[in-house]
Amino acid sequence: MELTSPADFAKDLVQAVQDYSVLAGRSMSNLFRTPRYFADMTQQADLIGFGSLPIVVLTGFFTGAVLALNSANTLERFGSLSLIGQLVSVGMVTELGPVLTGLMVAGRNASGMASELGSMVVTEQIDAMRALGTDPTKKLVTPRVVSTVFMLFFLTIISDLLGLIGGGIVAQFIFGMDSHQYWSSAWQTLMFRDVFTGLVKPLFFGFIIATVGCYYGMSARGGTQGVGRATTQAVVASSVLILLVDFFATKFLMAIFGYR
Amino acid sequence: MAAPPNAIESPLKSTESSASPVIVFDNVSIAFEDKTILDGISFQLARGETKAIFGIAGSGKSTILKLTLGLLKPDAGHIHVLGEDVTQMSEESLFELRRKIGMVFQESALFDSLTVRENVAFRLMEEHDLSEDEIERRVRESLSFVELEHTVDMFPSELSGGMRRRVAIARAIVTQPEILLYDSPTGGLDPVTSTTIVELIVKQRDVSRTSSLLVTHRLQDAFVMATHYFDRKSNKMLPLPPGARGEVPMGFLILRDGKIIFDGGVHELSVSKDEYIREFIS
């Protein structure tokens, strides 16, 4: 196997960042240019949103349940079992709901986008689309980006709710806590900044999932092996970027709300 | 006796041909990863002419078609298509120009998630200014040209290789483009299917008078095109009458080591003394 020189590696990296930035920028600027593919957006919203619902529901429910289970043991030692509701609601709404939903949707949809677009690239369908006078970023990338951002927002809300339900079931049926107490503490502890933080993050994550998935798909080379590689890279890159952006977004929002 | 060939009925005058070339390559060079594929090539395609491009695998034949469409940008030189310099155009303005050009890709490149109807209608639907009925009529018309009207509701995966090529031709001609680009349209097909495809290309050339660039490995296909015409009355491809050889608007271009070593008609090709060309056509 031929080794890549550090200079070539650096050039490739810069080129990749540039190509990704151009694609991501065009996916947004296309919103202000005609034609706009509303039918494709609706179809993608169905595939991404409704299609991801089962994994998001299961992930949200069991994350909330296990969060309640783990924290209850610690809280019980200090006689603070009543705080389960607060802990689950803040944890789910600000952090676990958006991140885990983002990672699940990345695993399912970034890979799907990369493999679908990658297959189109290697079979010359993307070139055919350009030859037919249609901009593939308008027809294929922008609808996926818009749909993912839009649907991830609502999927995160569903995940948060299911997490709270999961935590509530554990609190009530395993630790014998009153359900009214659980829900009122969960509700009252949530502040505007928590909800805002939890709902801003999916917008970034959705953008990352779709643009990274589309970027790796559109830059796939080398037949079916290349498509496989693009799919794997899309999931890895989008997952790592979600965790990275989550840290900086959290820090930034904390600074804005002035609470750390 | 068959009716006189259409191409001979009103042949393009040489002055008209040279005065209005639809494609002009001017000193075009391109390299991929330090390997020079085209090295300062220049040629023209006259309006109404079909030019067959030959060369060994990797000689840059398909690259010429992609450069013509602006899918690739050359490292040097200029390419004028329908009077516009595609090397200087933005991707956005290229989309407008590409609507006047049809391309048949090597492996058909049909959209596999769309039906034959949707594939052929793709460009018409993108234009958003035609009614459903008009789109349907033109799709049917285009599919009947390639004699595949019955496949309208099928998916590309349900078609044979030859049928896919014919659907790709139908998709390319549905908007009646000014230029057609064929990338190995008969590659990998059996002789009978190849003849059907060649007949469709000749039909398009002689009936619609579309200017075309044709990349092929099969010299015999191009010779058939140069020695036959499409007879509208019998709806068949027929040999040119004796003495009429070279009267159809058909040219040949041979590439070697990134350069054009031959650019001329069938007669000049058959009498060429160049050893490589002799070996190539033997």
Interface residues (C-beta under 8 A of the other chain):
Chain A: P35 M120 T123 E124 Q125 D127 A128 M129 R130 A131 L132 G133 T134 D135
Chain B: K66 L69 L71 E91 E92 F95 E96 R98 R99 I101 M103 F105 Q106 E107 A109 L110 F111 D112 F122 R123 E126 H128 R171
